Amino acid sequence: MKLTPAHRRRQVLLGGRCTDRVVGRYTLACLTDAGPAKPEVCGPGHVTAVRRLIFDSLSPLQVRQKAEIARRIAQATSSAESL
């Protein structure tokens, strides 16, 4: 039996599927607790580059603002999907 990419992700416990809490008919890709740590293990150079190119150039206030902007965009898009 050939495993699909989704089966492989679940096998290594990186992610799976979960139901959208806002719109129950949607299925989302979700990370397990181990999932977010995987990029650092697989691609430490990538994580280092993102930190250097994006976060090192921002002040702590700008990092907080970036997080708030991302949160608001996520809220707006999830609200728009439920219309």
N, CA and C of each residue as an Amber inpcrd file, in Angstrom:
protein
   249
   0.8420000  -1.1810000   0.0000000   0.0000000   0.0000000   0.0000000
   0.8860000   1.2420000   0.0000000   0.6170000   2.1550000  -0.9140000
   1.3780000   3.3960000  -0.9970000   0.7670000   4.4190000  -0.0440000
   1.6190000   5.0570000   0.7630000   1.1250000   6.0490000   1.7060000
   1.0610000   7.4190000   1.0550000  -0.0190000   8.1270000   1.3030000
  -0.1480000   9.4980000   0.8190000   0.6640000  10.4140000   1.7280000
   0.9550000  11.6380000   1.2840000   1.6630000  12.5740000   2.1620000
   0.9450000  12.7930000   3.4950000  -0.3910000  12.8150000   3.4710000
  -1.1400000  12.9950000   4.7190000  -0.8990000  11.8330000   5.6760000
  -0.8620000  10.6080000   5.1340000  -0.5960000   9.4490000   5.9880000
   0.8140000   9.5300000   6.5670000   1.7630000   9.9630000   5.7460000
   3.1460000  10.0750000   6.2440000   3.2520000  11.1060000   7.3600000
   2.5740000  12.2490000   7.2120000   2.6140000  13.2860000   8.2530000
   2.0490000  12.7460000   9.5520000   0.9340000  12.0310000   9.4460000
   0.3320000  11.4880000  10.6650000   1.2260000  10.4270000  11.2960000
   1.9260000   9.6640000  10.4610000   2.8130000   8.6270000  10.9910000
   3.9160000   9.2330000  11.8510000   4.4630000  10.3610000  11.4210000
   5.5390000  10.9840000  12.1950000   4.9820000  12.0310000  13.1620000
   3.6650000  12.0870000  13.2730000   2.9740000  12.9290000  14.2450000
   3.2540000  14.4160000  14.0750000   3.3580000  14.8660000  12.8300000
   3.5680000  16.2840000  12.5830000   2.2590000  17.0280000  12.3880000
   1.2950000  16.3500000  11.8390000   0.0410000  17.0310000  11.5910000
  -1.0420000  16.0790000  11.1670000  -2.1810000  16.6530000  10.9890000
  -3.3280000  15.8760000  10.5700000  -4.4370000  16.8160000  10.1590000
  -5.6330000  16.3440000  10.2490000  -6.7940000  17.1480000   9.8920000
  -7.6350000  17.4040000  11.1260000  -8.2440000  18.5870000  11.1600000
  -9.1790000  18.8930000  12.2390000 -10.3130000  19.7210000  11.6650000
 -11.4330000  19.7190000  12.3350000 -12.6050000  20.4520000  11.8870000
 -12.4910000  21.9050000  12.3330000 -12.8170000  22.8170000  11.4360000
 -12.8240000  24.2420000  11.7470000 -13.8650000  24.4810000  12.8400000
 -13.4610000  25.1650000  13.9170000 -14.3770000  25.4180000  15.0290000
 -15.4320000  26.4550000  14.6770000 -15.1180000  27.3440000  13.7150000
 -16.0610000  28.3910000  13.3310000 -17.0710000  27.8690000  12.3140000
 -16.5610000  27.2070000  11.2750000 -17.4180000  26.6700000  10.2190000
 -17.2000000  25.1640000  10.2030000 -18.0570000  24.4460000  10.8450000
 -17.8750000  23.0160000  11.0480000 -17.7460000  22.1660000   9.8020000
 -18.1630000  22.6870000   8.6720000 -18.0610000  21.8730000   7.4530000
 -16.6920000  21.9610000   6.8080000 -15.8120000  22.8280000   7.3150000
 -14.4580000  22.9490000   6.7700000 -13.5030000  22.0300000   7.5080000
 -12.5430000  21.4970000   6.7770000 -11.4800000  20.7020000   7.3710000
 -10.1850000  21.4810000   7.2200000  -9.4420000  21.5880000   8.3040000
  -8.1860000  22.3330000   8.3170000  -7.0090000  21.3920000   8.5020000
  -5.8590000  21.8120000   8.0310000  -4.6230000  21.0980000   8.3320000
  -4.1450000  21.6140000   9.6820000  -3.8350000  20.7130000  10.5850000
  -3.4410000  21.0980000  11.9360000  -2.1100000  20.4420000  12.2940000
  -1.3060000  21.1690000  13.0460000  -0.0440000  20.6210000  13.5340000
  -0.2540000  19.9820000  14.8960000   0.4560000  18.9000000  15.1490000
   0.4810000  18.3390000  16.4920000   1.4620000  19.1640000  17.3110000
   1.6050000  18.8510000  18.5780000   2.5600000  19.5810000  19.4190000
   3.9850000  19.4590000  18.8880000   4.3100000  18.3300000  18.2610000
   5.6520000  18.1240000  17.7290000   5.8530000  18.8310000  16.3900000
   4.7600000  19.1580000  15.7150000   4.8420000  19.7370000  14.3780000
   5.6460000  21.0230000  14.2570000   5.3970000  22.0530000  15.0870000
   6.1170000  23.3130000  14.9300000   7.6280000  23.2000000  15.1320000
   8.0880000  22.2350000  15.8860000   9.5200000  22.0790000  16.1290000
  10.2380000  21.4440000  14.9420000   9.5130000  20.7750000  14.0660000
  10.1250000  20.0430000  12.9670000  10.9490000  20.9270000  12.0160000
  10.4880000  22.1190000  11.6140000  11.3240000  22.9310000  10.7230000
  12.6920000  23.2570000  11.3110000  12.7680000  23.4500000  12.6090000
  14.0580000  23.7390000  13.2340000  14.9890000  22.5400000  13.1470000
  14.4380000  21.3370000  13.2550000  15.2470000  20.1290000  13.1710000
  15.6680000  19.8660000  11.7250000  14.7120000  19.9920000  10.8090000
  14.9800000  19.6860000   9.3990000  15.7230000  20.7960000   8.6750000
  15.4400000  22.0110000   9.0300000  16.0350000  23.1160000   8.2890000
  16.5050000  24.2430000   9.1810000  17.4700000  23.9640000  10.0710000
  17.9080000  25.0300000  10.9780000  18.4130000  26.2570000  10.2170000
  18.9570000  26.0480000   9.0360000  19.4100000  27.1800000   8.2350000
  18.2540000  28.0740000   7.8180000  17.1100000  27.4590000   7.5160000
  15.9240000  28.2220000   7.1190000  15.4180000  29.0610000   8.2870000
  15.3140000  28.4530000   9.4550000  14.8330000  29.1690000  10.6390000
  15.7800000  30.3170000  10.9610000  17.0770000  30.0660000  10.8820000
  18.0680000  31.1070000  11.1460000  17.9250000  32.2470000  10.1410000
  17.7440000  31.9100000   8.8760000  17.6030000  32.9420000   7.8400000
  16.3530000  33.7840000   8.0620000  15.2310000  33.1520000   8.4080000
  13.9960000  33.9030000   8.6660000  14.1950000  34.8350000   9.8480000
  14.8050000  34.3440000  10.8930000  15.0560000  35.2040000  12.0580000
  15.9420000  36.3820000  11.6770000  17.0110000  36.1040000  10.9270000
  17.9570000  37.1610000  10.5620000  17.3210000  38.1650000   9.6050000
  16.6190000  37.6910000   8.5760000  16.0830000  38.5750000   7.5550000
  14.8230000  39.3230000   7.9840000  14.0340000  38.7290000   8.8450000
  12.7680000  39.3620000   9.2310000  12.8100000  39.9100000  10.6530000
  13.0060000  39.0310000  11.6070000  12.8460000  39.4570000  12.9920000
  14.0050000  40.2880000  13.5270000  15.2180000  40.0410000  13.0980000
  16.3510000  40.8280000  13.5900000  16.2810000  42.2840000  13.1410000
  15.5550000  42.5490000  12.0560000  15.4490000  43.9170000  11.5610000
  14.2910000  44.6820000  12.2040000  13.4960000  44.0040000  13.0120000
  12.3490000  44.6340000  13.6640000  12.6340000  44.9120000  15.1320000
  12.0620000  45.9890000  15.6310000  12.1450000  46.2750000  17.0600000
  11.1520000  45.3660000  17.7930000  11.2890000  45.2220000  19.1070000
  10.3050000  44.4200000  19.8470000   8.8690000  44.9210000  19.6350000
   8.6860000  46.2450000  19.5530000   7.3600000  46.7990000  19.3130000
   6.8540000  46.3700000  17.9380000   7.6990000  46.4140000  16.9290000
   7.2900000  46.0060000  15.5870000   6.9440000  44.5250000  15.5210000
   7.6560000  43.7000000  16.2640000   7.3350000  42.2670000  16.3050000
   5.9400000  42.0700000  16.9030000   5.6440000  42.7950000  17.9760000
   4.3090000  42.7050000  18.5790000   3.2390000  43.2080000  17.6030000
   3.5460000  44.3030000  16.8880000   2.5970000  44.8280000  15.9110000
   2.3670000  43.8270000  14.7850000   3.4320000  43.1830000  14.3410000
   3.3200000  42.1670000  13.2820000   2.4110000  41.0290000  13.7450000
   2.5840000  40.6060000  14.9820000   1.7410000  39.5380000  15.5290000
   0.2820000  39.9810000  15.5850000   0.0400000  41.2190000  15.9890000
  -1.3350000  41.7290000  16.0620000  -1.9540000  41.8340000  14.6700000
  -1.1790000  42.2940000  13.7020000  -1.6710000  42.3900000  12.3200000
  -2.0310000  40.9980000  11.8010000  -1.1610000  40.0280000  12.0300000
  -1.4220000  38.6550000  11.5740000  -2.6750000  38.0870000  12.2460000
  -2.8380000  38.3790000  13.5360000  -4.0160000  37.8960000  14.2590000
  -5.2920000  38.4860000  13.6690000  -5.2680000  39.7810000  13.3780000
  -6.4600000  40.4350000  12.8240000  -6.7850000  39.9230000  11.4230000
  -5.7470000  39.6980000  10.6270000  -5.9810000  39.1440000   9.2850000
  -6.6030000  37.7580000   9.3950000  -6.0840000  36.9390000  10.3080000
  -6.6310000  35.5920000  10.5010000  -8.0840000  35.6520000  10.9500000
  -8.3970000  36.5710000  11.8480000  -9.7880000  36.7200000  12.3000000
 -10.6910000  37.1600000  11.1590000 -10.2280000  38.1370000  10.3740000
 -11.0310000  38.6380000   9.2630000 -11.2900000  37.5650000   8.2250000
 -10.2790000  36.7830000   7.9250000 -10.4660000  35.7410000   6.9080000
 -11.3550000  34.6310000   7.4240000 -11.2580000  34.2900000   8.7010000
 -12.1420000  33.2410000   9.2230000 -13.5730000  33.7550000   9.3110000
 -13.7690000  35.0440000   9.5930000 -15.1070000  35.6160000   9.6150000
 -15.6960000  35.6700000   8.2190000 -14.8730000  36.0170000   7.2360000
 -15.3510000  36.1150000   5.8530000 -15.7670000  34.7500000   5.3130000
 -15.0840000  33.6980000   5.7400000 -15.4210000  32.3550000   5.2610000
 -16.7650000  31.8800000   5.7750000 -17.1940000  32.4190000   6.9110000
 -18.4670000  31.9720000   7.4910000 -19.6640000  32.7120000   6.9230000
 -19.4240000  33.6740000   6.0220000 -20.5320000  34.4260000   5.4300000
 -21.2840000  33.6310000   4.4130000
